[in-house]
Amino acid sequence: MFNNPFSFQGRIRRFEYGLSIIIMFAFILVVGFFVGFTGVGDGFIYVLLMPAYWFRLAQGAKRCHDRGNSGWFQIIPFYGLWMLLADSENGVNEYGPNPKGIGNYRKSN
């Protein structure tokens, strides 16, 4: 779990995707409290939040890959909710093997 979390390659399960969203929001809260209490400039918060948004986009792309779609599908409104609820594509697809290990074999004649 969380192998190469900032990479846009591969596939992840629903649990890892949901956990990554929780981690991102927790990080945003911590950064917000830090900036609020220390009083550093408002522009500085965007610099601190860039890794969180990169992490979120990378994890979203991997979840799209698990569904058999391009990572660009995550910009569709409410598709993130669908990624949390819908099951993965069985077997190996163009983005890699199923992270659940289901159907990761190919028939040989």
N, CA, C and O atoms as a printed pandas DataFrame, in Angstrom:
     atom_number atom_name residue_name chain_id  residue_number  x_coord  y_coord  z_coord
0              1         N          MET        A               1    0.842   -1.177    0.000
1              2        CA          MET        A               1    0.000    0.000    0.000
2              3         C          MET        A               1    0.887    1.240    0.000
3              4         O          MET        A               1    1.943    1.254    0.633
4              5         N          PHE        A               2    0.471    2.243   -0.686
5              6        CA          PHE        A               2    1.183    3.507   -0.842
6              7         C          PHE        A               2    2.583    3.315   -1.421
7              8         O          PHE        A               2    3.548    3.929   -0.963
8              9         N          ASN        A               3    2.679    2.456   -2.434
9             10        CA          ASN        A               3    3.921    2.363   -3.202
10            11         C          ASN        A               3    3.945    3.509   -4.192
11            12         O          ASN        A               3    3.025    3.657   -4.996
12            13         N          ASN        A               4    4.979    4.314   -4.141
13            14        CA          ASN        A               4    5.116    5.483   -5.023
14            15         C          ASN        A               4    3.866    6.360   -5.000
15            16         O          ASN        A               4    3.198    6.489   -6.026
16            17         N          PRO        A               5    3.530    6.965   -3.860
17            18        CA          PRO        A               5    2.271    7.722   -3.756
18            19         C          PRO        A               5    2.210    8.967   -4.621
19            20         O          PRO        A               5    1.116    9.482   -4.855
20            21         N          PHE        A               6    3.337    9.475   -5.104
21            22        CA          PHE        A               6    3.328   10.670   -5.941
22            23         C          PHE        A               6    3.464   10.342   -7.427
23            24         O          PHE        A               6    3.587   11.245   -8.255
24            25         N          SER        A               7    3.441    9.052   -7.764
25            26        CA          SER        A               7    3.548    8.609   -9.148
26            27         C          SER        A               7    2.152    8.469   -9.757
27            28         O          SER        A               7    1.187    8.163   -9.057
28            29         N          PHE        A               8    2.059    8.695  -11.054
29            30        CA          PHE        A               8    0.788    8.581  -11.750
30            31         C          PHE        A               8    0.661    7.226  -12.447
31            32         O          PHE        A               8   -0.269    7.034  -13.230
32            33         N          GLN        A               9    1.551    6.300  -12.190
33            34        CA          GLN        A               9    1.566    4.987  -12.836
34            35         C          GLN        A               9    1.007    3.930  -11.903
35            36         O          GLN        A               9    1.255    3.970  -10.698
36            37         N          GLY        A              10    0.253    2.983  -12.450
37            38        CA          GLY        A              10   -0.214    1.848  -11.683
38            39         C          GLY        A              10   -1.682    1.940  -11.306
39            40         O          GLY        A              10   -2.433    2.769  -11.822
40            41         N          ARG        A              11   -2.069    1.056  -10.383
41            42        CA          ARG        A              11   -3.465    0.941   -9.944
42            43         C          ARG        A              11   -3.505    0.852   -8.426
43            44         O          ARG        A              11   -2.579    0.333   -7.803
44            45         N          ILE        A              12   -4.582    1.362   -7.833
45            46        CA          ILE        A              12   -4.795    1.230   -6.391
46            47         C          ILE        A              12   -6.233    0.808   -6.116
47            48         O          ILE        A              12   -7.116    0.983   -6.956
48            49         N          ARG        A              13   -6.452    0.253   -4.938
49            50        CA          ARG        A              13   -7.772   -0.196   -4.525
50            51         C          ARG        A              13   -8.582    0.956   -3.947
51            52         O          ARG        A              13   -8.059    2.044   -3.709
52            53         N          ARG        A              14   -9.873    0.696   -3.724
53            54        CA          ARG        A              14  -10.766    1.705   -3.140
54            55         C          ARG        A              14  -10.304    2.135   -1.760
55            56         O          ARG        A              14  -10.355    3.321   -1.435
56            57         N          PHE        A              15   -9.855    1.196   -0.947
57            58        CA          PHE        A              15   -9.437    1.515    0.417
58            59         C          PHE        A              15   -8.275    2.492    0.423
59            60         O          PHE        A              15   -8.281    3.468    1.173
60            61         N          GLU        A              16   -7.280    2.232   -0.411
61            62        CA          GLU        A              16   -6.120    3.128   -0.475
62            63         C          GLU        A              16   -6.523    4.504   -0.999
63            64         O          GLU        A              16   -6.000    5.519   -0.540
64            65         N          TYR        A              17   -7.446    4.545   -1.952
65            66        CA          TYR        A              17   -7.929    5.826   -2.477
66            67         C          TYR        A              17   -8.662    6.615   -1.387
67            68         O          TYR        A              17   -8.417    7.809   -1.213
68            69         N          GLY        A              18   -9.554    5.954   -0.661
69            70        CA          GLY        A              18  -10.274    6.624    0.422
70            71         C          GLY        A              18   -9.345    7.093    1.518
71            72         O          GLY        A              18   -9.503    8.194    2.046
72            73         N          LEU        A              19   -8.376    6.261    1.862
73            74        CA          LEU        A              19   -7.399    6.630    2.886
74            75         C          LEU        A              19   -6.543    7.803    2.428
75            76         O          LEU        A              19   -6.181    8.654    3.240
76            77         N          SER        A              20   -6.216    7.861    1.149
77            78        CA          SER        A              20   -5.416    8.978    0.644
78            79         C          SER        A              20   -6.201   10.290    0.704
79            80         O          SER        A              20   -5.611   11.344    0.941
80            81         N          ILE        A              21   -7.507   10.246    0.496
81            82        CA          ILE        A              21   -8.331   11.448    0.621
82            83         C          ILE        A              21   -8.346   11.929    2.063
83            84         O          ILE        A              21   -8.234   13.128    2.317
84            85         N          ILE        A              22   -8.481   11.014    3.004
85            86        CA          ILE        A              22   -8.470   11.378    4.427
86            87         C          ILE        A              22   -7.127   11.976    4.815
87            88         O          ILE        A              22   -7.076   12.973    5.536
88            89         N          ILE        A              23   -6.043   11.378    4.346
89            90        CA          ILE        A              23   -4.699   11.889    4.647
90            91         C          ILE        A              23   -4.517   13.285    4.073
91            92         O          ILE        A              23   -3.941   14.160    4.721
92            93         N          MET        A              24   -5.012   13.493    2.850
93            94        CA          MET        A              24   -4.872   14.812    2.228
94            95         C          MET        A              24   -5.624   15.879    3.024
95            96         O          MET        A              24   -5.083   16.957    3.269
96            97         N          PHE        A              25   -6.850   15.596    3.428
97            98        CA          PHE        A              25   -7.613   16.582    4.188
98            99         C          PHE        A              25   -6.992   16.835    5.562
99           100         O          PHE        A              25   -7.009   17.968    6.044
100          101         N          ALA        A              26   -6.449   15.809    6.192
101          102        CA          ALA        A              26   -5.769   15.999    7.476
102          103         C          ALA        A              26   -4.540   16.888    7.299
103          104         O          ALA        A              26   -4.280   17.761    8.128
104          105         N          PHE        A              27   -3.791   16.671    6.231
105          106        CA          PHE        A              27   -2.625   17.506    5.952
106          107         C          PHE        A              27   -3.036   18.953    5.707
107          108         O          PHE        A              27   -2.383   19.876    6.192
108          109         N          ILE        A              28   -4.119   19.153    4.955
109          110        CA          ILE        A              28   -4.608   20.510    4.699
110          111         C          ILE        A              28   -5.014   21.197    5.997
111          112         O          ILE        A              28   -4.738   22.382    6.182
112          113         N          LEU        A              29   -5.666   20.464    6.896
113          114        CA          LEU        A              29   -6.039   21.049    8.194
114          115         C          LEU        A              29   -4.816   21.448    9.007
115          116         O          LEU        A              29   -4.782   22.529    9.595
116          117         N          VAL        A              30   -3.818   20.584    9.040
117          118        CA          VAL        A              30   -2.597   20.880    9.797
118          119         C          VAL        A              30   -1.893   22.100    9.208
119          120         O          VAL        A              30   -1.451   22.977    9.951
120          121         N          VAL        A              31   -1.786   22.163    7.899
121          122        CA          VAL        A              31   -1.149   23.310    7.254
122          123         C          VAL        A              31   -1.959   24.579    7.521
123          124         O          VAL        A              31   -1.390   25.636    7.793
124          125         N          GLY        A              32   -3.276   24.475    7.443
125          126        CA          GLY        A              32   -4.124   25.640    7.712
126          127         C          GLY        A              32   -3.957   26.158    9.125
127          128         O          GLY        A              32   -3.865   27.368    9.332
128          129         N          PHE        A              33   -3.917   25.262   10.106
129          130        CA          PHE        A              33   -3.700   25.690   11.491
130          131         C          PHE        A              33   -2.312   26.292   11.666
131          132         O          PHE        A              33   -2.145   27.291   12.366
132          133         N          PHE        A              34   -1.319   25.681   11.028
133          134        CA          PHE        A              34    0.042   26.191   11.119
134          135         C          PHE        A              34    0.130   27.610   10.566
135          136         O          PHE        A              34    0.702   28.500   11.196
136          137         N          VAL        A              35   -0.442   27.807    9.385
137          138        CA          VAL        A              35   -0.398   29.135    8.769
138          139         C          VAL        A              35   -1.218   30.126    9.574
139          140         O          VAL        A              35   -0.821   31.282    9.716
140          141         N          GLY        A              36   -2.358   29.693   10.105
141          142        CA          GLY        A              36   -3.193   30.579   10.897
142          143         C          GLY        A              36   -2.542   31.012   12.203
143          144         O          GLY        A              36   -2.644   32.176   12.593
144          145         N          PHE        A              37   -1.878   30.089   12.877
145          146        CA          PHE        A              37   -1.261   30.417   14.166
146          147         C          PHE        A              37    0.043   31.182   14.022
147          148         O          PHE        A              37    0.357   32.036   14.851
148          149         N          THR        A              38    0.793   30.888   12.991
149          150        CA          THR        A              38    2.085   31.566   12.846
150          151         C          THR        A              38    1.960   32.906   12.139
151          152         O          THR        A              38    2.810   33.781   12.306
152          153         N          GLY        A              39    0.911   33.068   11.354
153          154        CA          GLY        A              39    0.705   34.337   10.673
154          155         C          GLY        A              39    1.609   34.561    9.482
155          156         O          GLY        A              39    1.800   35.700    9.058
156          157         N          VAL        A              40    2.175   33.486    8.929
157          158        CA          VAL        A              40    2.986   33.659    7.721
158          159         C          VAL        A              40    2.076   34.092    6.581
159          160         O          VAL        A              40    0.856   33.970    6.690
160          161         N          GLY        A              41    2.635   34.587    5.512
161          162        CA          GLY        A              41    1.860   35.143    4.406
162          163         C          GLY        A              41    0.858   34.179    3.806
163          164         O          GLY        A              41    1.050   32.964    3.824
164          165         N          ASP        A              42   -0.220   34.745    3.271
165          166        CA          ASP        A              42   -1.258   33.921    2.665
166          167         C          ASP        A              42   -0.752   33.167    1.446
167          168         O          ASP        A              42   -1.200   32.048    1.197
168          169         N          GLY        A              43    0.150   33.734    0.689
169          170        CA          GLY        A              43    0.689   33.070   -0.487
170          171         C          GLY        A              43    1.523   31.851   -0.144
171          172         O          GLY        A              43    1.673   30.949   -0.968
172          173         N          PHE        A              44    2.068   31.812    1.065
173          174        CA          PHE        A              44    2.910   30.702    1.495
174          175         C          PHE        A              44    2.100   29.413    1.648
175          176         O          PHE        A              44    2.644   28.318    1.498
176          177         N          ILE        A              45    0.815   29.535    1.944
177          178        CA          ILE        A              45   -0.012   28.337    2.129
178          179         C          ILE        A              45   -0.120   27.539    0.831
179          180         O          ILE        A              45   -0.208   26.312    0.857
180          181         N          TYR        A              46   -0.113   28.244   -0.305
181          182        CA          TYR        A              46   -0.211   27.540   -1.591
182          183         C          TYR        A              46    1.048   26.715   -1.857
183          184         O          TYR        A              46    0.970   25.630   -2.435
184          185         N          VAL        A              47    2.174   27.212   -1.448
185          186        CA          VAL        A              47    3.427   26.462   -1.600
186          187         C          VAL        A              47    3.395   25.211   -0.723
187          188         O          VAL        A              47    3.851   24.147   -1.140
188          189         N          LEU        A              48    2.859   25.339    0.483
189          190        CA          LEU        A              48    2.791   24.197    1.392
190          191         C          LEU        A              48    1.763   23.160    0.945
191          192         O          LEU        A              48    1.910   21.977    1.253
192          193         N          LEU        A              49    0.738   23.580    0.231
193          194        CA          LEU        A              49   -0.318   22.658   -0.173
194          195         C          LEU        A              49   -0.052   21.969   -1.510
195          196         O          LEU        A              49   -0.759   21.027   -1.868
196          197         N          MET        A              50    0.944   22.422   -2.241
197          198        CA          MET        A              50    1.227   21.804   -3.544
198          199         C          MET        A              50    1.496   20.295   -3.457
199          200         O          MET        A              50    0.987   19.557   -4.300
200          201         N          PRO        A              51    2.269   19.800   -2.480
201          202        CA          PRO        A              51    2.453   18.339   -2.394
202          203         C          PRO        A              51    1.149   17.590   -2.120
203          204         O          PRO        A              51    0.968   16.475   -2.609
204          205         N          ALA        A              52    0.242   18.184   -1.346
205          206        CA          ALA        A              52   -1.032   17.523   -1.062
206          207         C          ALA        A              52   -1.875   17.391   -2.325
207          208         O          ALA        A              52   -2.487   16.348   -2.555
208          209         N          TYR        A              53   -1.911   18.429   -3.138
209          210        CA          TYR        A              53   -2.686   18.366   -4.369
210          211         C          TYR        A              53   -2.051   17.416   -5.381
211          212         O          TYR        A              53   -2.763   16.714   -6.099
212          213         N          TRP        A              54   -0.732   17.386   -5.444
213          214        CA          TRP        A              54   -0.037   16.440   -6.323
214          215         C          TRP        A              54   -0.348   15.001   -5.896
215          216         O          TRP        A              54   -0.635   14.143   -6.730
216          217         N          PHE        A              55   -0.285   14.758   -4.595
217          218        CA          PHE        A              55   -0.599   13.447   -4.025
218          219         C          PHE        A              55   -2.022   13.048   -4.394
219          220         O          PHE        A              55   -2.263   11.916   -4.813
220          221         N          ARG        A              56   -2.961   13.970   -4.240
221          222        CA          ARG        A              56   -4.376   13.697   -4.531
222          223         C          ARG        A              56   -4.580   13.387   -6.015
223          224         O          ARG        A              56   -5.306   12.453   -6.355
224          225         N          LEU        A              57   -3.954   14.151   -6.891
225          226        CA          LEU        A              57   -4.088   13.901   -8.328
226          227         C          LEU        A              57   -3.463   12.564   -8.727
227          228         O          LEU        A              57   -4.023   11.838   -9.548
228          229         N          ALA        A              58   -2.312   12.237   -8.152
229          230        CA          ALA        A              58   -1.644   10.973   -8.472
230          231         C          ALA        A              58   -2.481    9.786   -8.002
231          232         O          ALA        A              58   -2.649    8.818   -8.742
232          233         N          GLN        A              59   -3.005    9.852   -6.784
233          234        CA          GLN        A              59   -3.825    8.758   -6.268
234          235         C          GLN        A              59   -5.126    8.643   -7.061
235          236         O          GLN        A              59   -5.601    7.535   -7.310
236          237         N          GLY        A              60   -5.700    9.768   -7.457
237          238        CA          GLY        A              60   -6.909    9.736   -8.269
238          239         C          GLY        A              60   -6.668    9.120   -9.633
239          240         O          GLY        A              60   -7.503    8.369  -10.137
240          241         N          ALA        A              61   -5.528    9.435  -10.232
241          242        CA          ALA        A              61   -5.192    8.853  -11.535
242          243         C          ALA        A              61   -5.028    7.341  -11.414
243          244         O          ALA        A              61   -5.477    6.595  -12.284
244          245         N          LYS        A              62   -4.388    6.891  -10.341
245          246        CA          LYS        A              62   -4.210    5.450  -10.162
246          247         C          LYS        A              62   -5.543    4.738   -9.928
247          248         O          LYS        A              62   -5.736    3.606  -10.371
248          249         N          ARG        A              63   -6.449    5.406   -9.236
249          250        CA          ARG        A              63   -7.775    4.807   -9.025
250          251         C          ARG        A              63   -8.550    4.766  -10.345
251          252         O          ARG        A              63   -9.260    3.798  -10.615
252          253         N          CYS        A              64   -8.418    5.812  -11.168
253          254        CA          CYS        A              64   -9.029    5.787  -12.506
254          255         C          CYS        A              64   -8.464    4.634  -13.318
255          256         O          CYS        A              64   -9.205    3.952  -14.026
256          257         N          HIS        A              65   -7.167    4.410  -13.223
257          258        CA          HIS        A              65   -6.533    3.305  -13.931
258          259         C          HIS        A              65   -7.101    1.968  -13.462
259          260         O          HIS        A              65   -7.273    1.052  -14.266
260          261         N          ASP        A              66   -7.393    1.853  -12.174
261          262        CA          ASP        A              66   -7.953    0.617  -11.647
262          263         C          ASP        A              66   -9.343    0.361  -12.222
263          264         O          ASP        A              66   -9.764   -0.788  -12.353
264          265         N          ARG        A              67  -10.033    1.409  -12.555
265          266        CA          ARG        A              67  -11.355    1.283  -13.176
266          267         C          ARG        A              67  -11.250    1.074  -14.686
267          268         O          ARG        A              67  -12.263    0.845  -15.348
268          269         N          GLY        A              68  -10.036    1.151  -15.238
269          270        CA          GLY        A              68   -9.833    0.953  -16.666
270          271         C          GLY        A              68   -9.973    2.234  -17.469
271          272         O          GLY        A              68  -10.166    2.182  -18.684
272          273         N          ASN        A              69   -9.877    3.389  -16.808
273          274        CA          ASN        A              69  -10.036    4.682  -17.459
274          275         C          ASN        A              69   -8.746    5.484  -17.390
275          276         O          ASN        A              69   -7.832    5.167  -16.628
276          277         N          SER        A              70   -8.697    6.520  -18.200
277          278        CA          SER        A              70   -7.582    7.457  -18.147
278          279         C          SER        A              70   -7.662    8.265  -16.851
279          280         O          SER        A              70   -8.742    8.424  -16.282
280          281         N          GLY        A              71   -6.542    8.763  -16.396
281          282        CA          GLY        A              71   -6.518    9.592  -15.201
282          283         C          GLY        A              71   -7.282   10.891  -15.350
283          284         O          GLY        A              71   -7.647   11.515  -14.353
284          285         N          TRP        A              72   -7.530   11.307  -16.580
285          286        CA          TRP        A              72   -8.288   12.541  -16.824
286          287         C          TRP        A              72   -9.747   12.417  -16.421
287          288         O          TRP        A              72  -10.432   13.430  -16.287
288          289         N          PHE        A              73  -10.237   11.204  -16.225
289          290        CA          PHE        A              73  -11.627   11.021  -15.814
290          291         C          PHE        A              73  -11.913   11.637  -14.456
291          292         O          PHE        A              73  -13.067   11.937  -14.150
292          293         N          GLN        A              74  -10.894   11.831  -13.639
293          294        CA          GLN        A              74  -11.118   12.365  -12.293
294          295         C          GLN        A              74  -11.569   13.822  -12.299
295          296         O          GLN        A              74  -12.009   14.324  -11.264
296          297         N          ILE        A              75  -11.474   14.512  -13.430
297          298        CA          ILE        A              75  -11.960   15.893  -13.459
298          299         C          ILE        A              75  -13.460   15.966  -13.737
299          300         O          ILE        A              75  -14.039   17.052  -13.698
300          301         N          ILE        A              76  -14.094   14.833  -14.014
301          302        CA          ILE        A              76  -15.548   14.790  -14.195
302          303         C          ILE        A              76  -16.199   15.010  -12.826
303          304         O          ILE        A              76  -15.814   14.361  -11.854
304          305         N          PRO        A              77  -17.178   15.913  -12.736
305          306        CA          PRO        A              77  -17.826   16.155  -11.440
306          307         C          PRO        A              77  -18.411   14.865  -10.855
307          308         O          PRO        A              77  -19.044   14.083  -11.564
308          309         N          PHE        A              78  -18.198   14.661   -9.590
309          310        CA          PHE        A              78  -18.686   13.527   -8.798
310          311         C          PHE        A              78  -18.079   12.182   -9.203
311          312         O          PHE        A              78  -18.516   11.144   -8.705
312          313         N          TYR        A              79  -17.098   12.175  -10.081
313          314        CA          TYR        A              79  -16.456   10.909  -10.445
314          315         C          TYR        A              79  -15.632   10.372   -9.280
315          316         O          TYR        A              79  -15.446    9.161   -9.159
316          317         N          GLY        A              80  -15.138   11.263   -8.425
317          318        CA          GLY        A              80  -14.408   10.816   -7.240
318          319         C          GLY        A              80  -15.275    9.965   -6.330
319          320         O          GLY        A              80  -14.790    9.004   -5.733
320          321         N          LEU        A              81  -16.546   10.305   -6.218
321          322        CA          LEU        A              81  -17.479    9.490   -5.434
322          323         C          LEU        A              81  -17.673    8.130   -6.087
323          324         O          LEU        A              81  -17.734    7.108   -5.403
324          325         N          TRP        A              82  -17.768    8.120   -7.407
325          326        CA          TRP        A              82  -17.906    6.861   -8.131
326          327         C          TRP        A              82  -16.671    5.984   -7.924
327          328         O          TRP        A              82  -16.785    4.763   -7.807
328          329         N          MET        A              83  -15.490    6.610   -7.879
329          330        CA          MET        A              83  -14.265    5.832   -7.675
330          331         C          MET        A              83  -14.234    5.214   -6.282
331          332         O          MET        A              83  -13.625    4.162   -6.084
332          333         N          LEU        A              84  -14.885    5.858   -5.316
333          334        CA          LEU        A              84  -14.949    5.284   -3.972
334          335         C          LEU        A              84  -15.909    4.105   -3.893
335          336         O          LEU        A              84  -15.710    3.199   -3.084
336          337         N          LEU        A              85  -16.936    4.105   -4.714
337          338        CA          LEU        A              85  -17.992    3.103   -4.607
338          339         C          LEU        A              85  -17.864    1.946   -5.593
339          340         O          LEU        A              85  -18.231    0.817   -5.269
340          341         N          ALA        A              86  -17.356    2.210   -6.774
341          342        CA          ALA        A              86  -17.324    1.189   -7.826
342          343         C          ALA        A              86  -16.128    0.252   -7.666
343          344         O          ALA        A              86  -15.063    0.645   -7.191
344          345         N          ASP        A              87  -16.336   -0.984   -8.073
345          346        CA          ASP        A              87  -15.284   -1.999   -7.974
346          347         C          ASP        A              87  -14.287   -1.834   -9.118
347          348         O          ASP        A              87  -14.553   -1.143  -10.101
348          349         N          SER        A              88  -13.148   -2.478   -8.968
349          350        CA          SER        A              88  -12.085   -2.367   -9.966
350          351         C          SER        A              88  -12.362   -3.278  -11.149
351          352         O          SER        A              88  -13.231   -4.150  -11.098
352          353         N          GLU        A              89  -11.610   -3.058  -12.207
353          354        CA          GLU        A              89  -11.676   -3.908  -13.384
354          355         C          GLU        A              89  -10.900   -5.187  -13.090
355          356         O          GLU        A              89   -9.756   -5.129  -12.641
356          357         N          ASN        A              90  -11.510   -6.329  -13.338
357          358        CA          ASN        A              90  -10.855   -7.603  -13.046
358          359         C          ASN        A              90   -9.691   -7.856  -13.983
359          360         O          ASN        A              90   -9.710   -7.477  -15.154
360          361         N          GLY        A              91   -8.692   -8.498  -13.443
361          362        CA          GLY        A              91   -7.554   -8.913  -14.246
362          363         C          GLY        A              91   -6.599   -7.797  -14.590
363          364         O          GLY        A              91   -6.658   -6.696  -14.042
364          365         N          VAL        A              92   -5.729   -8.113  -15.505
365          366        CA          VAL        A              92   -4.714   -7.168  -15.961
366          367         C          VAL        A              92   -5.343   -6.253  -17.000
367          368         O          VAL        A              92   -6.033   -6.721  -17.905
368          369         N          ASN        A              93   -5.109   -4.952  -16.876
369          370        CA          ASN        A              93   -5.526   -4.027  -17.928
370          371         C          ASN        A              93   -4.286   -3.287  -18.412
371          372         O          ASN        A              93   -3.172   -3.637  -18.023
372          373         N          GLU        A              94   -4.458   -2.276  -19.248
373          374        CA          GLU        A              94   -3.301   -1.589  -19.833
374          375         C          GLU        A              94   -2.471   -0.836  -18.801
375          376         O          GLU        A              94   -1.354   -0.418  -19.106
376          377         N          TYR        A              95   -2.991   -0.650  -17.577
377          378        CA          TYR        A              95   -2.276    0.095  -16.536
378          379         C          TYR        A              95   -1.576   -0.810  -15.526
379          380         O          TYR        A              95   -0.859   -0.323  -14.652
380          381         N          GLY        A              96   -1.775   -2.110  -15.637
381          382        CA          GLY        A              96   -1.083   -3.035  -14.753
382          383         C          GLY        A              96   -2.005   -4.100  -14.204
383          384         O          GLY        A              96   -3.174   -4.173  -14.582
384          385         N          PRO        A              97   -1.478   -4.938  -13.302
385          386        CA          PRO        A              97   -2.285   -6.011  -12.715
386          387         C          PRO        A              97   -3.269   -5.474  -11.678
387          388         O          PRO        A              97   -3.083   -4.390  -11.126
388          389         N          ASN        A              98   -4.300   -6.238  -11.431
389          390        CA          ASN        A              98   -5.296   -5.883  -10.429
390          391         C          ASN        A              98   -4.641   -5.885   -9.049
391          392         O          ASN        A              98   -4.005   -6.873   -8.683
392          393         N          PRO        A              99   -4.778   -4.804   -8.270
393          394        CA          PRO        A              99   -4.142   -4.774   -6.955
394          395         C          PRO        A              99   -4.730   -5.787   -5.972
395          396         O          PRO        A              99   -4.093   -6.118   -4.972
396          397         N          LYS        A             100   -5.923   -6.275   -6.243
397          398        CA          LYS        A             100   -6.521   -7.304   -5.394
398          399         C          LYS        A             100   -5.959   -8.686   -5.710
399          400         O          LYS        A             100   -6.104   -9.618   -4.918
400          401         N          GLY        A             101   -5.322   -8.814   -6.865
401          402        CA          GLY        A             101   -4.775  -10.104   -7.270
402          403         C          GLY        A             101   -5.800  -10.986   -7.942
403          404         O          GLY        A             101   -5.525  -12.157   -8.204
404          405         N          ILE        A             102   -6.985  -10.452   -8.229
405          406        CA          ILE        A             102   -8.057  -11.240   -8.835
406          407         C          ILE        A             102   -7.900  -11.220  -10.351
407          408         O          ILE        A             102   -7.870  -10.157  -10.970
408          409         N          GLY        A             103   -7.802  -12.387  -10.928
409          410        CA          GLY        A             103   -7.746  -12.510  -12.382
410          411         C          GLY        A             103   -6.445  -12.030  -12.992
411          412         O          GLY        A             103   -6.434  -11.630  -14.156
412          413         N          ASN        A             104   -5.354  -12.054  -12.255
413          414        CA          ASN        A             104   -4.071  -11.583  -12.771
414          415         C          ASN        A             104   -3.316  -12.676  -13.516
415          416         O          ASN        A             104   -2.085  -12.696  -13.518
416          417         N          TYR        A             105   -4.024  -13.545  -14.122
417          418        CA          TYR        A             105   -3.385  -14.605  -14.914
418          419         C          TYR        A             105   -3.904  -14.501  -16.327
419          420         O          TYR        A             105   -4.993  -13.978  -16.566
420          421         N          ARG        A             106   -3.144  -14.985  -17.230
421          422        CA          ARG        A             106   -3.554  -15.013  -18.643
422          423         C          ARG        A             106   -3.611  -16.472  -19.075
423          424         O          ARG        A             106   -2.765  -17.284  -18.703
424          425         N          LYS        A             107   -4.626  -16.780  -19.867
425          426        CA          LYS        A             107   -4.751  -18.145  -20.380
426          427         C          LYS        A             107   -3.689  -18.387  -21.432
427          428         O          LYS        A             107   -3.434  -17.534  -22.283
428          429         N          SER        A             108   -3.090  -19.523  -21.367
429          430        CA          SER        A             108   -2.132  -19.914  -22.414
430          431         C          SER        A             108   -2.613  -21.202  -23.044
431          432         O          SER        A             108   -2.994  -22.139  -22.342
432          433         N          ASN        A             109   -2.598  -21.250  -24.343
433          434        CA          ASN        A             109   -3.088  -22.434  -25.058
434          435         C          ASN        A             109   -1.959  -23.344  -25.419
435          436         O          ASN        A             109   -2.180  -24.392  -26.025
